[in-house]
């Protein structure tokens, strides 16, 4: 980013800060502030340990210094402007979640699709915070980060004193980390009694979601999984046969892959089994087992692990069973009202899928854990500008979040056309800009674009002011 580009960006950011209705965070005078300035870009140098005693002082600083990025601490301090963290005297912190589209496992085809995916993840997290943790909407703030995602600030007195380890447990809960099927269920109980010459086994109590014993209808993960099972059963029963069988095949494959145990089998045995199957796809399980001298179950696991097992017959049989349950109102009522789930492994597979799809699937621990667990972290100031995109960091209400369209509602700069020159090599992700319902193709050399699209590319370091 050359001097002329920095000057242009700083001028236009300054114009924004002169007239914008800036939103300072709650208790801003007890927070530490940090800034990254245009002059030092592209090197990222955080200037922190700043404090403001009044709104006027904060506003004047932003208008005179015009930073590229503005941050404030999640924490509250007795002396926020002190030069060391120890001297600041920590007094508590908001609970912060930073959901970034870069951490999502699914690959997006465009920036717009990436933002749509992370918005869906954010909606899932809000459900956890409201339903499972019982936080009031009044204590939750949602903020579009101005770049690739959303920040959620929870300002509830109950979370303020929590230390890093306790906040990490919240991350583990919403991400489903360590959540096992056995933990969710109260196992079925049987009684065995003599019946003449034989001993007979009889079901005494069925397998049940544990939380249904505590609260009618269950709660937390138990309730969420119950809802998923009901939805899955209804959807699979209404699907056409071919698609439904393929869905069950994928479900079983996913479950089996995650429960396989073949580590103790020697590599030469595994290789021999794979070779036998590749040479003759019709060879039976027991024939392979006899030839290599291990159990049929182990052979099956090795074939599954190497995608050489045909799940179609098994999937067709399981689909038939699931359809019978889905079309039986009494069976659905037993699941929905009492949390009673069948013992078949297919339900374990559905539960595993429910955990995967309901967990907040971002970052190393499915959320950007360092942000949530770091009680001294800095977070972007709502209503400031994001120096990496030129877009506004937008504070949102719950209702506003549902309707929010970032590539329209977070844009603050004009339609006036300006010229920019690409910085080679032109990367594919910068060759097309989609904003405000319009699409702009960027070519090598000089390009004429609306200011908001041009500033987006300049802020990204993909173009210079021409």
Secondary structure, 3 states (H helix, E strand, C coil): CCHHHHHHHHHHHHHHHHHCCCCCCCCHHHCCEEEECHHHCCCCCCEEEECCCCHHHHHHHHHHHCCCEEEEECEEECCCCCCCHHHHCEEEECEEEEEEHHHCCCCCCCHHHHHHHHHHHHHHHHHHHHHHCCCCHHHEEEEECCCCEEEEEECCHHHHCCCHHHHHHHHHHHHCCCCCHHHHEECCEEEEEEECCEEEEEEEECCEEHHHHCCCCCCHHHHHHHHHHHHHHHHHHHCCHHHHHHHHHHHHHHHHHHHCCCCCCCHHHHHHHHHHHHHCCCCCHHHHHHHHCCCHHHHHHHHHHCCCCCCHHHHHHHHHHHHHHHCCHHHHHHHHHHCECCCCHHHHHHHHHHHHHHCCCCCCCCCCHHHHHCCCCEEECCCCECCCCCCECEEECHHHHHHCCHHHHCCCCCCCEEEEEECCCCCHHHCEEEECCEEEECCCCEEEEEHHHHHHHHHCCCEEEC
